[in-house]
Amino acid sequence: MWQKAIFFLLIIFILSPWGSPVYALALGLAMALTIGNPFPSLTGKPAKYLLQISVAMLGFGIDLSSVYRAGKDGIGFILFVVLGALTLGYVMGKALKVSPRVRTLVSSGTAICGGSAIAAIGPAIKAENDEMTVSLGTIFILNAIALFIFPIIGHSLELSPQQFGLWAAVAIQDTSSVVGAATAYGGDSLAIATTVKLARTLFIIPLAIALAFYHREEGSKSKVTLPWFIFFFLGAAAVRTYGSSMIYPSLLDSFVNLAKAGLAVTLFLIGLSLSLATLRSVGWRPFALGTILWLIIASAALFGVLRFL
């Protein structure tokens, strides 16, 4: 009973003016590794759906002209990350003797959109549950680290909101951590990070279809799950851009505030889902692959941001 009381008290704190995405994830991790998760059913599909709905609702705060500008400025970085991560992941995965399916999942998660890419591509390559768990665990741990250290690095290097938003969008895997880091950094970095990240996420569509087509040739009939929230985000952005004259801007701003609250709760639930068993299940080879790949991509992207923006 007392664990549940602490759970709700932490939710209230996270939603208060004193809460933040960093606190949300940290409190979730701390609770998971000390007193445990009193609501394990909430940290699975409900957290996933809350994340997707929240990201989609963020579109109500984005003008499509900013989407165009951010996407145009970031397309070179996006292509670099996607192609570079997939190529390096294949080469390093073979060198580290990581199984083909795990290295494909880890590389795809690093290249595109973390857990969403893994969830979409896993069925296409007939990945087993343990392979999915290992890959998701690797990406999740690195995302948790990124959420903490990216704002610190950004402030220490005095990155502008545009620079930080672009760097976070191309160097952090999961959308939730990109949004969390950009929110913590402040300024206009959230709008830039969200739009560039979702442009990057769109690459999951051709990659997943290509892998599904390849495996169908081998007799697989597996279906591919695509991230629907991307299209809802774009629809919400269209409402902001073309419908703001018919809809009160304050109403759209309220949707954005609800989205940010939903993201904070999602980060808490994600942190709460971590366990020592998850940490042990990752193993050193997939984790080494994910870490090295992520460090190379993040460092190269940071160099590009500092050099060209």
Backbone bond lengths (Angstrom), bond angles and torsions (degrees), N, CA, C in turn:
res aa  C-N    CA-C-N  psi(-1)  N-CA   C-N-CA  omega(-1)  CA-C   N-CA-C  phi
1 M - - - 1.468 - - 1.531 111.20 -
2 W 1.353 116.45 -43.99 1.461 119.21 -177.24 1.527 111.95 -68.22
3 Q 1.356 116.44 -29.57 1.462 118.55 175.70 1.534 110.92 -63.44
4 K 1.331 115.97 -38.88 1.465 120.12 179.06 1.525 110.93 -67.49
5 A 1.336 115.99 -37.43 1.467 119.86 178.35 1.526 110.60 -63.27
6 I 1.337 116.33 -42.45 1.467 120.25 177.87 1.525 110.39 -63.39
7 F 1.325 115.97 -40.18 1.466 121.03 178.30 1.529 110.71 -55.23
8 F 1.319 117.26 -50.67 1.466 120.74 -177.08 1.526 111.88 -70.05
9 L 1.332 117.21 -34.24 1.465 119.74 176.45 1.528 110.96 -64.05
10 L 1.329 116.05 -39.95 1.467 119.66 178.49 1.529 111.25 -67.43
11 I 1.333 116.81 -37.93 1.466 120.11 176.35 1.527 110.27 -60.42
12 I 1.342 116.18 -44.06 1.465 120.57 179.04 1.524 110.51 -61.06
13 F 1.340 116.63 -42.86 1.464 120.13 179.13 1.523 111.40 -63.44
14 I 1.331 116.40 -43.25 1.463 121.06 -178.37 1.527 111.25 -61.56
15 L 1.333 116.26 -35.48 1.463 120.97 -178.97 1.525 113.13 -85.37
16 S 1.322 116.32 -4.26 1.461 120.75 -179.98 1.531 110.08 -81.07
17 P 1.328 118.07 169.65 1.473 120.31 177.41 1.524 113.58 -61.40
18 W 1.338 117.26 -19.10 1.468 120.57 -178.86 1.529 112.34 -87.62
19 G 1.316 117.19 -9.79 1.454 120.26 -178.98 1.516 111.76 -78.27
20 S 1.328 116.38 163.71 1.464 122.45 177.29 1.524 108.19 -158.12
21 P 1.350 118.26 161.93 1.463 119.89 178.25 1.525 113.32 -57.59
22 V 1.327 116.99 -38.18 1.465 119.99 179.63 1.522 110.36 -64.16
23 Y 1.331 117.03 -45.88 1.458 120.78 177.50 1.530 110.54 -60.75
24 A 1.326 116.50 -40.91 1.458 120.50 -177.02 1.526 111.13 -59.24
25 L 1.312 116.56 -49.84 1.460 120.00 -179.82 1.522 111.10 -66.36
26 A 1.332 117.15 -43.32 1.463 120.84 -178.70 1.523 111.27 -62.66
27 L 1.323 117.13 -42.55 1.463 120.51 179.70 1.524 110.92 -66.72
28 G 1.331 116.67 -38.16 1.458 119.43 176.52 1.517 112.20 -63.15
29 L 1.330 116.34 -44.35 1.467 120.81 177.40 1.519 111.32 -62.08
30 A 1.328 115.98 -45.89 1.464 120.32 -178.11 1.523 110.97 -61.76
31 M 1.320 116.71 -43.37 1.463 119.84 -179.48 1.524 111.22 -66.90
32 A 1.343 116.67 -41.33 1.465 120.39 -179.01 1.520 112.01 -62.09
33 L 1.335 116.56 -39.98 1.465 120.63 -174.13 1.528 113.32 -89.45
34 T 1.332 117.92 -2.89 1.474 120.70 178.90 1.525 111.51 -114.24
35 I 1.326 116.76 -70.82 1.473 119.05 -175.88 1.522 112.58 -99.13
36 G 1.331 117.23 -7.98 1.454 120.03 176.21 1.519 113.62 93.45
37 N 1.319 114.64 178.66 1.466 123.08 -177.19 1.525 109.90 -101.85
38 P 1.343 118.72 110.38 1.466 120.24 -178.56 1.524 113.32 -76.82
39 F 1.322 117.49 -14.48 1.466 121.20 -179.15 1.526 110.37 -131.05
40 P 1.332 118.07 68.89 1.470 119.51 -177.62 1.523 113.28 -60.62
41 S 1.330 117.13 -26.47 1.466 119.60 -179.09 1.525 112.42 -68.43
42 L 1.343 117.04 -20.15 1.462 120.55 -178.88 1.520 112.86 -83.56
43 T 1.320 117.41 -17.31 1.464 120.40 -174.37 1.529 112.64 -95.19
44 G 1.314 116.36 8.78 1.452 120.57 176.25 1.511 111.20 -102.39
45 K 1.331 115.90 -112.62 1.462 120.52 -178.07 1.526 113.82 -63.36
46 P 1.357 119.86 -39.91 1.476 118.01 178.67 1.525 113.27 -56.84
47 A 1.342 117.12 -42.08 1.468 120.10 178.55 1.522 110.77 -65.45
48 K 1.319 116.25 -39.01 1.469 120.73 178.88 1.526 110.75 -62.44
49 Y 1.338 116.42 -46.39 1.463 119.97 -178.88 1.526 111.49 -68.27
50 L 1.338 116.50 -37.77 1.462 119.68 178.06 1.524 110.43 -62.82
51 L 1.325 116.94 -40.52 1.466 120.90 176.56 1.522 110.81 -60.34
52 Q 1.317 116.60 -48.51 1.459 120.28 -176.52 1.531 111.55 -64.38
53 I 1.335 116.49 -42.69 1.465 120.31 178.65 1.526 110.28 -63.94
54 S 1.327 116.19 -41.98 1.466 120.19 -178.44 1.522 111.20 -64.91
55 V 1.325 116.54 -43.50 1.466 120.09 178.66 1.526 110.28 -63.56
56 A 1.332 116.59 -42.40 1.462 119.73 178.19 1.524 111.08 -59.91
57 M 1.336 117.14 -41.71 1.470 120.99 -178.44 1.524 112.55 -70.64
58 L 1.326 117.51 -21.61 1.465 119.02 174.95 1.528 111.76 -60.51
59 G 1.325 116.02 -23.82 1.454 119.82 178.68 1.514 113.64 -60.13
60 F 1.341 117.19 -24.54 1.460 119.95 179.04 1.527 112.07 -66.54
61 G 1.322 117.07 -12.35 1.456 120.06 178.17 1.514 113.35 -105.65
62 I 1.338 117.09 7.05 1.463 121.46 -175.05 1.520 110.71 -115.35
63 D 1.312 115.98 125.46 1.459 121.40 172.68 1.531 108.27 -84.14
64 L 1.322 117.10 135.55 1.462 120.21 -176.33 1.523 113.13 -62.54
65 S 1.321 117.39 -23.13 1.462 118.93 175.49 1.521 110.57 -64.63
66 S 1.347 116.33 -35.40 1.466 119.60 176.88 1.516 110.65 -72.17
67 V 1.344 116.70 -32.45 1.465 120.33 175.07 1.530 109.82 -61.57
68 Y 1.327 115.24 -44.35 1.470 119.48 179.95 1.522 111.10 -63.02
69 R 1.340 115.76 -46.25 1.468 118.79 -178.46 1.521 111.15 -64.13
70 A 1.346 116.34 -45.47 1.463 119.78 -178.17 1.519 111.07 -66.54
71 G 1.344 116.03 -41.54 1.450 118.73 179.42 1.517 112.08 -64.85
72 K 1.341 116.13 -39.79 1.467 120.37 179.47 1.520 110.99 -65.51
73 D 1.344 116.31 -43.18 1.462 119.94 -179.89 1.524 111.88 -68.22
74 G 1.337 117.05 -30.47 1.456 119.27 -172.78 1.506 115.65 -101.16
75 I 1.346 118.34 -1.63 1.459 119.38 -173.41 1.522 112.19 -62.67
76 G 1.331 117.57 -36.56 1.461 119.83 178.13 1.513 112.04 -64.14
77 F 1.339 116.25 -42.01 1.458 120.19 177.83 1.526 110.72 -66.24
78 I 1.330 116.16 -39.82 1.462 119.87 -179.25 1.524 110.52 -62.09
79 L 1.323 116.82 -47.76 1.463 120.50 179.11 1.519 111.22 -61.86
80 F 1.329 116.43 -40.02 1.461 120.91 178.68 1.520 110.64 -60.53
81 V 1.326 116.52 -46.74 1.464 120.83 -177.77 1.522 110.96 -65.33
82 V 1.318 117.15 -48.48 1.462 120.50 -175.75 1.527 111.16 -63.08
83 L 1.323 116.79 -53.40 1.464 120.13 -177.89 1.522 111.75 -69.21
84 G 1.340 116.37 -40.78 1.459 120.08 179.98 1.513 112.59 -64.80
85 A 1.333 116.90 -43.92 1.465 120.09 -178.52 1.523 111.35 -66.69
86 L 1.325 117.28 -41.25 1.465 119.86 179.75 1.528 111.28 -65.37
87 T 1.329 116.54 -41.47 1.467 120.17 -179.81 1.522 111.47 -69.21
88 L 1.337 116.29 -50.09 1.465 119.94 179.48 1.518 111.31 -63.04
89 G 1.333 116.49 -38.59 1.459 119.81 179.66 1.513 112.23 -61.40
90 Y 1.324 116.40 -40.03 1.464 120.23 178.50 1.524 110.86 -64.82
91 V 1.337 116.75 -47.25 1.467 121.32 -177.27 1.525 111.23 -66.81
92 M 1.336 116.73 -50.01 1.462 119.89 -177.60 1.523 111.38 -69.63
93 G 1.334 116.84 -34.46 1.457 119.71 178.08 1.516 112.08 -61.44
94 K 1.326 116.59 -40.59 1.465 120.24 176.67 1.520 110.79 -66.80
95 A 1.343 116.74 -39.99 1.465 120.39 179.87 1.525 111.52 -65.10
96 L 1.331 116.96 -36.52 1.466 121.44 -179.88 1.525 112.44 -86.37
97 K 1.329 116.59 -1.43 1.469 122.79 -179.98 1.527 112.05 60.84
98 V 1.328 115.13 39.95 1.461 121.01 173.06 1.526 107.79 -82.64
99 S 1.317 117.38 139.92 1.458 120.80 -177.39 1.530 110.80 -58.27
100 P 1.329 117.94 147.81 1.474 120.78 -175.32 1.525 113.89 -54.51
101 R 1.334 116.97 -43.05 1.460 118.43 -176.86 1.522 111.73 -70.83
102 V 1.331 117.24 -38.08 1.466 119.59 178.90 1.524 110.28 -67.55
103 R 1.324 117.76 -42.25 1.471 118.41 179.76 1.529 110.99 -66.97
104 T 1.331 117.42 -32.16 1.462 119.68 175.20 1.519 110.92 -65.79
105 L 1.324 116.60 -42.98 1.468 120.77 -179.48 1.524 111.46 -66.92
106 V 1.333 116.96 -46.60 1.469 120.42 -179.07 1.529 110.36 -64.57
107 S 1.325 116.75 -42.87 1.470 120.43 179.89 1.523 111.06 -64.85
108 S 1.329 116.85 -42.19 1.462 120.58 179.20 1.520 111.10 -66.49
109 G 1.335 116.68 -40.72 1.457 120.13 178.10 1.511 112.06 -63.67
110 T 1.336 116.74 -39.25 1.463 120.92 177.84 1.522 111.22 -70.71
111 A 1.318 116.75 -37.80 1.462 120.93 -175.32 1.517 112.91 -73.43
112 I 1.331 117.39 -35.05 1.464 118.36 -167.98 1.528 112.71 -117.96
113 C 1.300 117.93 -78.45 1.471 117.57 -172.02 1.520 112.39 -149.86
114 G 1.319 117.25 41.34 1.449 120.84 170.92 1.510 114.48 58.48
115 G 1.340 115.33 -126.34 1.455 121.15 -175.27 1.514 113.62 -61.24
116 S 1.332 118.05 -34.04 1.465 120.59 179.14 1.523 111.14 -64.10
117 A 1.328 116.50 -40.41 1.465 120.25 178.40 1.524 110.48 -66.59
118 I 1.320 116.31 -42.41 1.463 120.31 179.49 1.520 110.50 -63.57
119 A 1.341 116.56 -43.33 1.461 120.77 179.64 1.524 111.68 -64.58
120 A 1.331 116.77 -34.11 1.461 120.71 -179.10 1.518 112.21 -77.89
121 I 1.330 116.37 -38.26 1.460 120.65 -172.77 1.526 111.95 -88.33
122 G 1.339 116.94 -28.30 1.459 120.60 -179.00 1.518 114.00 -49.33
123 P 1.346 118.74 -53.15 1.465 118.94 179.48 1.524 113.42 -62.67
124 A 1.328 116.95 -31.46 1.465 120.24 -178.00 1.516 112.04 -67.14
125 I 1.343 117.23 -32.93 1.463 120.28 -178.83 1.531 111.59 -102.61
126 K 1.328 115.70 11.44 1.474 122.44 177.63 1.523 112.12 58.33
127 A 1.340 116.44 42.93 1.465 120.98 179.41 1.524 110.63 -70.40
128 E 1.334 115.72 142.35 1.462 121.08 176.19 1.529 109.71 -78.80
129 N 1.350 115.74 164.07 1.464 120.37 -178.90 1.524 112.32 -59.62
130 D 1.348 116.99 -41.01 1.458 118.86 -178.86 1.528 111.13 -67.68
131 E 1.326 117.59 -33.10 1.463 120.45 176.42 1.526 110.94 -68.14
132 M 1.323 116.14 -38.45 1.465 120.29 176.22 1.525 110.37 -64.75
133 T 1.338 116.63 -43.38 1.464 120.88 -178.57 1.521 111.31 -63.00
134 V 1.328 116.81 -44.78 1.462 121.39 179.29 1.529 110.51 -60.90
135 S 1.317 116.44 -45.96 1.467 120.64 -178.25 1.520 111.36 -66.61
136 L 1.333 116.64 -44.93 1.460 120.52 178.56 1.522 111.40 -63.91
137 G 1.337 116.64 -39.91 1.463 120.22 178.94 1.516 112.05 -62.72
138 T 1.325 116.11 -41.86 1.471 120.53 177.83 1.524 111.23 -60.28
139 I 1.325 115.82 -50.61 1.464 120.53 -178.67 1.520 111.02 -64.57
140 F 1.330 116.61 -40.26 1.463 119.90 -177.87 1.524 111.58 -62.59
141 I 1.329 116.63 -45.82 1.470 120.34 -178.94 1.530 110.40 -61.69
142 L 1.326 116.87 -43.91 1.464 120.31 179.95 1.528 111.50 -66.17
143 N 1.324 117.13 -35.61 1.463 120.11 176.54 1.514 111.83 -65.56
144 A 1.334 116.33 -38.84 1.461 119.84 178.14 1.526 110.67 -62.73
145 I 1.330 116.06 -40.84 1.468 120.50 177.91 1.527 110.27 -64.99
146 A 1.335 115.95 -44.31 1.471 120.37 -177.96 1.519 111.95 -61.29
147 L 1.324 116.56 -39.12 1.462 120.09 -178.82 1.520 111.39 -60.31
148 F 1.326 116.80 -33.25 1.463 120.90 -179.84 1.528 112.23 -81.87
149 I 1.342 116.90 -45.92 1.465 118.83 -167.90 1.525 114.23 -89.11
150 F 1.327 118.81 -24.87 1.464 119.31 -177.18 1.527 112.58 -62.56
151 P 1.346 119.78 -47.36 1.474 118.21 177.35 1.525 112.91 -60.76
152 I 1.333 116.86 -35.83 1.465 120.49 179.03 1.524 110.24 -64.68
153 I 1.335 116.59 -46.82 1.465 120.72 178.92 1.526 110.14 -63.50
154 G 1.321 116.41 -42.95 1.457 120.25 -179.31 1.516 112.91 -60.12
155 H 1.338 116.44 -44.32 1.463 119.75 179.14 1.526 111.29 -68.89
156 S 1.337 116.88 -37.95 1.465 119.43 -179.38 1.525 111.48 -65.74
157 L 1.327 117.05 -31.45 1.469 121.53 178.48 1.525 112.13 -92.72
158 E 1.336 116.13 0.00 1.469 122.52 179.75 1.530 111.59 55.00
159 L 1.334 115.53 46.40 1.457 119.79 176.80 1.522 109.85 -69.54
160 S 1.320 116.35 143.45 1.458 120.36 173.89 1.528 108.62 -72.18
161 P 1.343 118.31 161.91 1.467 119.59 176.58 1.525 112.58 -55.50
162 Q 1.339 117.25 -38.16 1.459 120.04 178.43 1.526 111.08 -64.97
163 Q 1.327 116.79 -44.54 1.464 120.30 179.61 1.522 110.99 -63.05
164 F 1.336 116.47 -46.17 1.459 118.98 -177.71 1.523 111.02 -66.58
165 G 1.339 116.67 -42.82 1.458 119.55 -179.64 1.512 112.02 -59.62
166 L 1.323 116.80 -42.90 1.459 121.01 179.53 1.522 110.82 -68.00
167 W 1.331 116.88 -43.60 1.468 120.30 179.73 1.520 110.99 -62.28
168 A 1.328 117.46 -47.57 1.466 120.70 -179.99 1.525 110.99 -61.15
169 A 1.327 116.67 -39.79 1.459 120.66 -176.24 1.518 112.91 -66.38
170 V 1.335 117.44 -32.42 1.465 119.63 -177.37 1.527 112.95 -98.39
171 A 1.333 118.17 -13.19 1.467 120.07 -174.39 1.524 113.95 -111.18
172 I 1.327 118.39 -17.63 1.466 121.45 178.03 1.520 107.84 -101.94
173 Q 1.338 116.55 139.68 1.456 119.73 -171.44 1.529 113.64 -76.17
174 D 1.323 117.77 -62.93 1.463 121.08 -172.22 1.521 112.71 -80.57
175 T 1.316 115.48 144.64 1.462 121.32 179.61 1.520 111.69 -59.84
176 S 1.332 117.01 -39.33 1.465 119.97 -177.95 1.519 111.37 -61.09
177 S 1.325 117.38 -41.77 1.462 120.58 -179.53 1.519 111.56 -73.55
178 V 1.341 117.33 -33.89 1.465 120.42 174.82 1.524 109.82 -60.88
179 V 1.324 116.08 -48.65 1.462 121.03 -179.47 1.523 110.55 -65.20
180 G 1.336 116.41 -41.61 1.458 119.82 179.87 1.515 112.55 -63.08
181 A 1.337 116.63 -44.86 1.466 120.28 179.85 1.524 111.13 -65.91
182 A 1.330 116.84 -41.52 1.465 120.25 -179.86 1.523 111.46 -67.58
183 T 1.332 116.56 -37.68 1.463 120.14 176.70 1.519 110.62 -63.59
184 A 1.325 116.10 -42.60 1.467 120.25 179.29 1.527 111.21 -65.44
185 Y 1.336 117.14 -33.19 1.468 120.28 -178.62 1.521 111.44 -72.78
186 G 1.328 116.17 -37.34 1.458 119.85 175.63 1.513 113.91 91.66
187 G 1.330 115.03 -176.43 1.455 121.08 -179.94 1.517 112.39 68.50
188 D 1.326 115.69 -148.77 1.466 121.50 -179.93 1.523 112.43 -88.05
189 S 1.317 117.13 8.89 1.466 119.39 -175.59 1.526 112.07 -64.53
190 L 1.350 118.15 -30.21 1.463 120.31 -178.29 1.523 111.35 -64.52
191 A 1.325 117.42 -46.51 1.468 120.36 -179.43 1.520 110.93 -62.17
192 I 1.318 116.81 -43.69 1.465 120.94 -179.52 1.521 110.52 -67.05
193 A 1.333 116.27 -46.81 1.462 120.41 -178.31 1.520 111.50 -61.62
194 T 1.326 117.08 -42.58 1.461 120.54 -177.56 1.520 111.50 -65.39
195 T 1.319 117.28 -46.17 1.458 119.82 -177.19 1.528 112.34 -68.54
196 V 1.322 116.96 -42.99 1.466 119.54 178.88 1.521 110.42 -67.36
197 K 1.331 116.82 -39.91 1.460 120.42 179.46 1.523 111.10 -62.65
198 L 1.317 117.18 -42.57 1.454 119.62 -179.64 1.527 111.29 -71.26
199 A 1.333 117.32 -30.30 1.466 119.58 172.10 1.526 109.79 -64.20
200 R 1.322 116.20 -40.38 1.471 121.08 176.72 1.523 110.56 -64.47
201 T 1.340 116.52 -39.94 1.456 120.93 -178.47 1.522 111.92 -62.59
202 L 1.328 117.33 -28.84 1.462 120.66 -180.00 1.529 112.47 -59.79
203 F 1.335 117.11 -21.79 1.462 120.04 179.12 1.523 111.85 -67.09
204 I 1.334 116.47 -14.24 1.460 118.83 177.95 1.522 110.72 -64.16
205 I 1.327 116.26 -28.80 1.465 119.86 -176.28 1.528 111.59 -65.39
206 P 1.346 120.02 -56.41 1.470 117.93 179.05 1.523 113.37 -65.00
207 L 1.352 117.10 -35.12 1.460 118.87 -179.24 1.521 111.04 -67.04
208 A 1.333 116.56 -46.48 1.462 120.00 -179.14 1.525 110.94 -64.36
209 I 1.321 116.83 -40.75 1.463 120.27 179.19 1.527 110.62 -65.42
210 A 1.343 116.62 -41.01 1.466 119.91 179.42 1.525 111.11 -62.68
211 L 1.341 116.06 -44.31 1.463 119.53 179.50 1.522 111.29 -67.19
212 A 1.328 116.42 -39.59 1.458 119.61 178.47 1.526 110.72 -64.34
213 F 1.325 116.51 -40.70 1.464 120.91 178.63 1.521 110.45 -63.53
214 Y 1.331 115.68 -42.99 1.464 120.48 179.20 1.521 111.09 -60.42
215 H 1.317 116.72 -44.63 1.456 120.06 -177.84 1.522 112.02 -76.48
216 R 1.320 117.77 -26.53 1.462 118.71 174.70 1.521 110.46 -66.77
217 E 1.328 115.54 -32.57 1.466 118.47 176.09 1.518 111.03 -63.73
218 E 1.349 115.27 -26.76 1.455 119.32 178.44 1.525 111.72 -90.26
219 G 1.324 117.44 7.31 1.451 120.67 176.25 1.504 114.77 101.90
220 S 1.336 118.26 3.01 1.457 120.49 -179.90 1.516 110.23 -80.26
221 K 1.346 116.51 140.05 1.461 122.29 176.33 1.521 110.57 -115.27
222 S 1.321 116.82 21.02 1.459 120.49 -176.97 1.520 110.94 -66.66
223 K 1.331 115.04 146.76 1.455 121.71 178.78 1.515 109.74 -94.61
224 V 1.321 115.64 155.42 1.454 121.87 179.84 1.522 108.87 -111.84
225 T 1.331 115.90 129.73 1.456 121.24 177.95 1.520 109.01 -95.17
226 L 1.319 117.05 119.99 1.455 121.77 -179.41 1.529 110.14 -100.25
227 P 1.333 117.52 148.35 1.473 121.57 -177.00 1.529 111.81 -72.64
228 W 1.333 116.46 95.02 1.463 121.91 -176.13 1.521 112.80 -61.42
229 F 1.354 117.12 -27.41 1.456 119.42 -172.63 1.531 112.57 -65.61
230 I 1.329 117.68 -19.45 1.466 120.31 176.72 1.525 110.19 -61.04
231 F 1.326 115.92 -44.29 1.454 120.27 -176.50 1.530 111.13 -72.08
232 F 1.323 117.15 -34.08 1.462 120.12 175.57 1.529 110.61 -68.60
233 F 1.330 116.77 -37.12 1.464 120.34 175.80 1.527 110.22 -59.69
234 L 1.325 116.47 -46.77 1.461 120.19 179.71 1.526 111.12 -64.48
235 G 1.345 116.75 -36.91 1.457 120.11 176.91 1.518 112.08 -64.92
236 A 1.347 116.04 -41.95 1.464 120.09 177.73 1.522 110.74 -64.70
237 A 1.334 116.50 -38.92 1.465 119.91 177.42 1.523 110.85 -64.32
238 A 1.332 116.88 -35.89 1.464 120.22 177.34 1.524 110.84 -65.11
239 V 1.333 116.42 -38.15 1.467 120.19 176.48 1.525 110.01 -61.88
240 R 1.343 116.51 -43.48 1.463 120.01 179.18 1.535 110.88 -62.97
241 T 1.321 116.02 -40.88 1.460 120.42 -174.82 1.523 112.54 -73.93
242 Y 1.332 115.94 -46.64 1.462 119.62 -171.32 1.529 114.14 -107.00
243 G 1.333 116.80 -12.87 1.457 118.42 -176.54 1.506 114.66 -112.88
244 S 1.340 117.32 3.75 1.464 119.85 -177.05 1.525 112.18 -64.96
245 S 1.345 117.07 -22.91 1.466 119.44 178.11 1.521 111.68 -74.91
246 M 1.345 116.60 -20.45 1.460 120.77 -179.93 1.523 112.43 -102.89
247 I 1.336 117.17 -18.07 1.461 122.16 -178.48 1.521 108.19 -118.71
248 Y 1.324 115.66 137.33 1.458 119.29 179.96 1.530 109.86 -59.08
249 P 1.332 118.63 125.77 1.470 120.36 176.65 1.527 112.59 -57.06
250 S 1.333 116.76 -31.40 1.466 119.73 179.64 1.523 111.06 -64.58
251 L 1.342 116.94 -32.45 1.461 120.30 177.28 1.522 110.27 -67.53
252 L 1.323 116.32 -43.15 1.463 120.25 177.75 1.523 110.80 -64.68
253 D 1.331 116.96 -37.61 1.464 120.61 176.94 1.527 110.84 -63.97
254 S 1.333 116.71 -34.68 1.468 120.38 177.70 1.525 110.65 -64.85
255 F 1.340 116.32 -38.61 1.461 119.97 176.34 1.532 110.83 -62.57
256 V 1.320 116.19 -39.71 1.466 120.61 179.03 1.524 110.39 -64.68
257 N 1.326 117.21 -42.35 1.467 120.50 178.24 1.524 111.11 -63.37
258 L 1.334 116.65 -39.40 1.464 119.97 175.86 1.526 110.73 -63.30
259 A 1.329 116.28 -38.88 1.464 120.60 178.82 1.521 111.04 -62.65
260 K 1.327 117.02 -43.13 1.463 120.41 179.54 1.524 111.07 -65.05
261 A 1.341 116.59 -38.48 1.464 119.90 176.58 1.525 110.33 -64.62
262 G 1.331 116.23 -41.87 1.460 119.89 178.02 1.513 112.36 -62.69
263 L 1.327 117.05 -38.09 1.464 120.64 177.91 1.520 111.46 -66.19
264 A 1.332 117.01 -38.89 1.465 119.99 178.25 1.522 110.68 -62.66
265 V 1.335 116.58 -44.39 1.466 120.29 178.24 1.525 110.27 -64.77
266 T 1.327 116.78 -39.14 1.462 120.61 178.57 1.523 111.43 -60.20
267 L 1.325 117.27 -44.63 1.463 120.75 179.11 1.521 111.10 -62.12
268 F 1.324 116.77 -38.60 1.464 120.16 176.26 1.529 110.32 -62.24
269 L 1.324 117.30 -44.54 1.462 121.03 -179.56 1.526 111.48 -67.53
270 I 1.335 116.70 -35.21 1.466 119.83 176.77 1.523 110.18 -64.42
271 G 1.323 116.78 -45.64 1.458 119.85 176.28 1.511 112.05 -61.08
272 L 1.322 115.94 -37.26 1.461 121.11 -179.11 1.524 112.13 -68.38
273 S 1.333 116.94 -22.01 1.463 120.60 -177.83 1.523 112.97 -79.96
274 L 1.333 117.56 -13.68 1.462 120.28 -179.16 1.520 110.38 -73.99
275 S 1.310 116.13 142.55 1.462 121.42 176.83 1.519 109.10 -141.06
276 L 1.324 115.36 164.51 1.461 119.44 176.41 1.522 110.94 -61.65
277 A 1.338 116.00 -33.16 1.462 119.77 178.35 1.530 110.64 -63.19
278 T 1.344 116.54 -39.02 1.466 120.10 177.34 1.518 110.86 -63.25
279 L 1.336 115.72 -43.70 1.462 120.05 179.31 1.524 111.04 -60.81
280 R 1.337 116.29 -41.58 1.469 119.77 -179.19 1.527 111.39 -69.25
281 S 1.343 116.28 -34.49 1.464 119.81 -174.45 1.524 112.84 -70.31
282 V 1.318 117.00 -20.63 1.461 119.61 -175.87 1.522 111.64 -63.10
283 G 1.342 117.29 -43.95 1.456 119.67 -178.05 1.520 111.06 76.59
284 W 1.323 116.19 158.79 1.461 118.16 -171.58 1.525 113.23 -81.23
285 R 1.324 119.02 -32.24 1.464 119.69 -176.08 1.541 112.60 -68.12
286 P 1.335 119.37 -53.56 1.472 118.32 176.54 1.523 112.53 -61.19
287 F 1.344 116.09 -37.51 1.465 118.78 179.97 1.526 110.49 -67.47
288 A 1.340 116.99 -39.11 1.468 120.13 176.93 1.524 110.51 -63.28
289 L 1.336 116.52 -42.29 1.465 120.34 177.88 1.524 110.53 -60.07
290 G 1.334 116.48 -50.34 1.459 120.33 -178.99 1.515 112.61 -62.27
291 T 1.336 116.70 -40.35 1.466 120.87 -177.77 1.523 111.62 -67.98
292 I 1.341 116.86 -49.42 1.465 120.65 -179.06 1.524 110.51 -62.38
293 L 1.322 115.43 -44.46 1.462 120.34 179.94 1.530 110.86 -60.91
294 W 1.321 116.01 -44.50 1.466 121.20 -179.36 1.526 111.47 -65.33
295 L 1.336 117.28 -42.83 1.464 120.80 -179.66 1.529 111.49 -63.79
296 I 1.328 116.66 -40.32 1.465 119.85 178.75 1.525 110.56 -64.58
297 I 1.331 116.20 -47.66 1.465 120.60 -178.94 1.522 110.91 -63.75
298 A 1.337 116.96 -45.54 1.468 120.80 -177.95 1.524 111.14 -64.50
299 S 1.332 116.85 -41.26 1.467 120.57 -179.54 1.523 111.12 -67.20
300 A 1.334 116.56 -44.65 1.462 120.08 179.81 1.532 111.08 -64.91
301 A 1.337 116.30 -40.24 1.466 119.66 178.90 1.521 111.24 -66.20
302 L 1.331 116.59 -39.14 1.466 120.01 178.23 1.526 110.47 -64.26
303 F 1.320 116.61 -41.24 1.466 120.26 176.90 1.530 110.34 -60.39
304 G 1.330 115.80 -44.14 1.452 119.48 179.79 1.517 112.78 -63.21
305 V 1.335 116.17 -40.74 1.466 120.67 179.01 1.526 110.51 -63.96
306 L 1.329 116.57 -44.68 1.466 120.70 -179.33 1.528 111.76 -69.20
307 R 1.305 115.94 -32.09 1.473 120.10 -174.93 1.525 112.72 -82.46
308 F 1.330 116.81 -37.86 1.464 119.02 -168.98 1.527 114.57 -112.33
309 L 1.338 118.92 -9.45 1.468 119.84 179.46 1.524 111.12 -111.35
